Amino acid sequence: MKMRKMCLFTAGAALLGMGTAGAPGQEARPGPENIYDVLSKALLPVGRVFAMDDDGQPGSHGMVLDAHLVAAEASGTAPGSADGTQGEVTGTGGAPTAWQGQVVHLALMTPDAVLVQAPIGGDVFTVCRDGDSLWATPGSKVQALLGAATEAADQPGKKKKNRKSDAAKLLGTLGVPVREQEMALLPILLEAADAGTATVGGVQCRVIDAQTMPQLSKSLRGWAARLWIAPDYGIKQITLTGPRWSGTVAIDKLAFPAELPEATFQPTGTDVMRLTAGQFLELIGRVGAKR
């Protein structure tokens, strides 16, 4: 009986192989790559930047990102075409005109260096953390933007120590308590579905919808993402949808240098304002805000 079952299994496998191999002289036509394999190859390079090393300590990894806003809506639906599966993605959604095309530059070096260049209130600001050093430019406009909440930039003694303590306490490190090898498990924590294909910046992309499994966290219910993934597994565009808003960002550049020059996180010129941790977080929260 066991031999008979084995023979039947072998015969079935052979027939299946003949059915998928195609006619003689023709190569087999491969099916689409497994959706979770695609997600893994797209997300892991980003995840590794923030992962811990084998000893559970923050690693040292670089990332450079240039992106611009494609669409934003105060709704729970993803912007773009009706089905989101075909054609060039150029939709404007419901985003205010002033937001369209807003460009953001991000450079970071884990565990504690990050620089953001982005529009705030109609002007382009640079906001940076380099360890315990927090600063922004142009300082005169930052001062006016923060108004009465702004503290003096360079107070000696106790104020400076408080600023250092606040930076460590409020900002922490740029990382997550997950080791690098454990990042490989990230895709299995997601529910993913194919959403067809679309062209972004002249590149034909596979579109994948993903959200966290509902069993993981009640606080994340209602959040979802749509990713446009290029054949080289680079993420070309991403839509994040929350309970009250959704936004689509096109990624113009995403690189993972082993190191970034120290000068990346040092200000140039003299119009520089030193920040408290609270001011740093307030400015970051204002990125993209209108006047």
N, C-alpha and C positions, 0 to 999 in steps of 0.2 A: 504493500500500500504506500509506504513512504517513497519507494522508488518510482511508483506511478505518479505520485504528486510532484516529485522532482522533475520527472520527464515532462509533465504537463506545464510546469512552471517554466522550464527551459524552452519548450516549444513556443509558449506564449511570449516570452521575452524575445525570441528570435523573430516571431511575426511582427511584434511591435517595432523591433529594430529595422526590419525590412520596410515597414510602413513609413518610418521617419527618415530613412536613408535616401529616398528618392530613386529615380531611374538610374540605371548604370551610366557612368560617365558624368553624372551631375552631383554637385556637392549638396549635402543636406542643408536645408534652410533652418538656421537656428531660431528658436523662439526668443521673445524678449527676456532680458536678464531678470532674475528674481528681484522683486521690488525692494526687498529688505537688503539684498546685496548692494543695490544702487544707493539706497539711503546710507548704508554703512560707509561706503567709499566716499560719499559726499560729506557726511557729517563728522567722521572720525578725525580728519585733519584739524577741524576747528576744536573738537573735544580734547584732542591731545594738548593743545595750547594751555588749557586750564586744568589739566589732570595733575595729580600728585605723582612723585617718583616712587620707586620701589620701597623707600623708607617712609612713605607717607608725608613727605615734605613737598612744598610748592616747587615746581620745576622752573627752569629758565627757558622760555620759549617766546618767539616773536610773532606778531601778526600785523599786517598792514591791510587796511580796507578802505576803498574808495567806493562810494555808493551815492545814488541820487533817488529822490522820491518820485515815484511814478503816479501814485494815487493814494488818497486817504478819504475815508468815509466815516461819518458818525452813524454806523449801523453795524449789524451783525453779519453782513454778507460780504463776501470777498469781491473786491473791485475787478474790473476786466470785462471780458465778453460774457455773454449769457451762459455759455457752456464751459468756457475756459479751456477749450481743448484744441482749437485750431487758430491759425492765423498769426500775424504779427501782433505782439502785445504792446499796445501803445495807449491803452485806455487811460482816461483822466479821472474816472470815478467821480466822487463828489468832493475832491480836494479843492480848497480855496486856491485861486489863481496864484496868490503870492507864494504858495507852498510848492507849486509845480517845479520840478527840476532842482529842488534844493539839494546841494551837494554836501556830503559829510565825509571828512577824512579822519580815519582812526589809525593810530599807531600804538601798539602796546608791547610791553616786554614784561612777562611775568617774573617775579610775583607782585611787583608794586609800581610799575611805571606805565602811564597811559596818557595819551595826548589826543584831544578831540578838536578838530577845526570844523565849525558849523555855524549856520546863521542863527542868530538870536535877535529878535526884535528888529529884523531888517538889516542888521550888520553882521559881518563875519567875525566871530570871536575864536580865539584859541584858549582852551582850558586844559591844564596839564597837572598831573601828579607825577612826581619823581621821588618815590619813597615818602619822606615826610615833608618834602617841598611841594607846596601847592601854589600855582600862579595862573594868571590869565592876562591876555592882551586883546585889544588895547586897553591899558589900565584905566585911562580917563573915562572911557565909555562903560567899562565894567563898574566903576565907581558910581556913575550916574544911574546905571541900570539897577544896581542893588540899593541905591539910595541910603536911607537912614540906617538900614541894617548893616551897612558896611563898617568894619572896624579899621583902625589904622593899619597900614601895610606892614611896617617893620618896627614893631614895639619890642624893646629889649626885655631880657630877663624872663619873668614869669609868663608873660603873654606868649612868648615864643615857645616856651616849654608846653604851654597848654595847647598851642596849635599843633605841635608835634604829637602830643598825646591824643588829641582829637583825631588826627589823621590815622593813627594806628587803630584807635578804638572804633571809629565810625566807618572807615573805609576798608580796613583789613587787607587781605591779600587777594589778588586776582586769580582765584582758583576755586575748585570744587573738591570736596572730600572724596574723590574717586581716583583710584590709581589708573595709570595709563592703560594697562592691560584690561582693566575692567570696562574701559570705554567701548570695547568691542561689543559689549552687551547692550549698548544704548538703543540700537534699532529695535530690539525685541520688546522694549518698553513702550513702543509706539503702535498705534493702529494705523496702517497705511493702506492707501488705495490708489490705483492708477487713475489719472485724469486726462489721459491722451497725450498729445504732443502740441507744442507751440514753438514759434520762432521768436527768439529774444536777441536783439542785436545781430541779426543775420545768422544766428546759430540755432539749429533745430534741437529742441530740448525735450526731454521726457518730463511730464508734469506729474507730480506725486502729491497727494493730500495726506497729511499726517496729523495725528493728535495723540496726546498721552492716553494710556489705557485708563478708563474711568475708575478702576480699582485702586489706582496709585494715589491720587490726591483729589479731594473734593474741591480744593481751592483752584485747581486748574481746569475744572469743567467749564465748557464754553469757549475754551481757547483752542485754536487750530492753526495749522500752517499749510500753505501750498508752496511747493518748491519747483522751480524750473531748473533741471539738472542737465548740463551739457554732456556730450559723449565722453569727455575726459573727466567727468564726475565733478566738475566745477559748478558751484551754485551760481546761476546767472541772475536769478530773480527770486524773491521770496515775498509772500503775502502772509501777514499775521492777522488773525481775526480774533477779536475778543468779544465779550458780551455787549459792549457799547460802541466799538469802533473797529475799523480794519484799515490796514495800510499796506501798500506794495512798494518795495524798494528794489531797484535794479542795482546789481553789483558790478561795478566797472573794473574793479581790481581786488583780488584777494590773494595775498601771498603770505608765506610762513617762513621768514628768514630765521636762521639759527640765532642771530644776534642783530641788534640795531645799534648804531653809533650813539654814544652818550649825548652827543650834541642834539639828537632827535628830541630830547626832553628838556632842553635848556632854552630859555627865552633869548630872543635877539632884540636889539634896540633897547630903549630906555623907558618906554611907556608900558611898564609891567606892574601889575598889582599882585601882591602876595595875599593869599586867601586863607581863611579858616576852613576846616573841613565842612562846616555847615554851608559856607558860601560856595565851596566847590560843588557840593551836591545840589545846591539851588541852581547854579548855572547849568549844570548837566541836565537838570530837570526842565530847563527853559529851552533846550535845543529845539529848533524848529518853531518856536512860539512866535506869533505875530506881535506887533506893537500893542 
